[in-house]
Amino acid sequence: TTTTWYRVIGLNMGTPSCGSVTGMNTAKVTVQTVVSPGLIGGDQAICTGTAPSLFTNGTTASSGSVGAVISYQWQVSANGTDFANIASANDMTYQAGTLAVNSWYRRVANSTLNGNTCSAVSNVIEVTVNPLPAAIAGVDRTICLKTSTTLGAAAVTGSTYSWSSVPAGFNSTDSEPTVSPLVTTTYTVVETLSTGCNNMNSVVVTVNP
């Protein structure tokens, strides 16, 4: 558990100089201290198709062994248990790309001294990927002048809605607003979930005279 020196001594066991020293050598076995892996940033929640924030270096990894060189390797997991190395991810921090499923990340700290490497693993970051809402505007349609049509779809519990139009002039927070345009108009709805994730969709209402 501690750095130790070992010596080997060669003895002449023959005659007439039995027991005389013929040579000796000393070897030093250096025992590295336990590597402190440091800490990385906390869990995150994002929306499908977006990237998490930079995984920060909360605490830098360290080794009590003088002369030891610290290096890093980031790993990713699809289940929080089985981790694999991420190619070229060797900095103290890491920026993941866009994600479609929940993912877990951790950082391995390697301490190398005299060609020997000791490793320790940081805390694990879980990135929860929340889905986007459907944001149903409806199918394009044609109506006659001075008639109306209903857009959208039934409200989803927890969702909010914001409608706008081109030409401008129409706004609504209903999930299924009724409109009576005088000219051909494009209506756009933005649906936002309680997670903050949102999506948009549009429908064209063509007006025949």
C-alpha angles and dihedrals in degrees: 000000000000135000108276137186120219126196129198120199124197116216130194105231095180131090144302092015099037112172097018117140113252097179147325141208136191128213127192119213109198115204113204118223119244112286116239104218096202125219132282130202125290136264120298138200120209140166124259112277096021131103126241121243119270112291099238133212103246094173126008117237116249144185128205091215112105111237096016115143118221120214133170140223122186119212135195134205134192093205107028092250111063111057130189131190118262111226115251092357098133106128128103088252131039136203114205121206128237114312135208100181137037111281137185127213136190138168126233115210115207122198113196124192126164091349094306119115127204120187139200132183127231128221117291124252118210117205111199113204112208120203125246120245120252094242094200112198096169134241123306112266145177124231136176122254113275094021129106139225135194120236134196129021141271114307119264115225110256095016127116126204135212121185128192135168146216112245086043122241106088125093130162141160094203121112091221109029122180116227135190106190121187093207135027106290138185114219121198127195127197113199118196125194126213087257089063093249113135141184136186138212137176139215129195118220110197115203120211117199 
